[in-house]
């Protein structure tokens, strides 16, 4: 019998989906105890309900938060690069208006500007690659987001324990009835 109120979320194939314990709709999400003596199918929506179960694994939540921070940092790098490029273009336009030099000097300035653009582009790509490298590729392969370990609320936990006890009592009763001491034997020797 389960002594700890901890259940791990598992996914089964859609073809193996069974009725949800709460609403009886087909579900491919299963909550199972670590020692695998109790399990039931449940809809993912019920797992989000704090009146049904609370999440106990902070690692997934922390990982999700870290990923969001990395995404924000990547966006900031992209915006910074775009602003930098805008300022460069504005400076170039001002220089072109201010200076009226020979064609050779303009060609040299244009080549230098192109080199600077390439250098900045490479720097942006390197920074983005470094940030992308921090992301966990395995985390993106997960089918269902959210926590994986849950603790049922008191009433639902009591229902699971009660059901487990009823199953054990029924099993013991069946064994007693099959055994020798269950029912009296039919009398033999009657005419």
C-alpha positions, 0 to 999 in steps of 0.5 A: 500500500502506498504510504507516500502521497507522491505521484509522477506524471507519465505519458502513454501513447494516444492509442493507449489512452483511458478514461480520466479518473475525474471526468471520464474523458480519454486521457494519455496522462498517467499519475503513478507512484514511484513504487508503481503500486498505484496509478490512474489516468488524469487529464492534464487540465486537472493537474493545473487545478490547485484544488486537485494536486500541487506540483512538488518538483521545483526543478522543472519550474526553475528550468522553465524560468531560466529558459524564459530569461535566456529568451529575453536576453537573446531578444535584448542582444538582437535589439541592441544590434539593430540599434547599433546598426541604425546609429551607424547608418545615420552616422554614414549618412551624416558623413556623406552629406558633410564631406564631398571628397574624391571618389577614391576616398569614398570607395575606401570609406565604403570598404571600411564600413562594409568590413565594420558591418561584417565584423558586427554581424559576426559578433552578433552571431557569436553572442547569439550562438553562445546564448543558444548553447545555454539552452537545453535541447532536451527540454524542448523535446518534452511533449507536455510542459509543467511539473512532473511530480505531484502531491494530491490534496487531502480528499483525493489522497484519501479516496485513493487510499480507500480504493486501495484498501477496498481492493485488498479486502476484496482480494482477501475475501476471494482467497478465503472463499476459494480456500478450505475454510470459506464455506462448509462442504456439501454433505456426502453419503446422502441417499 
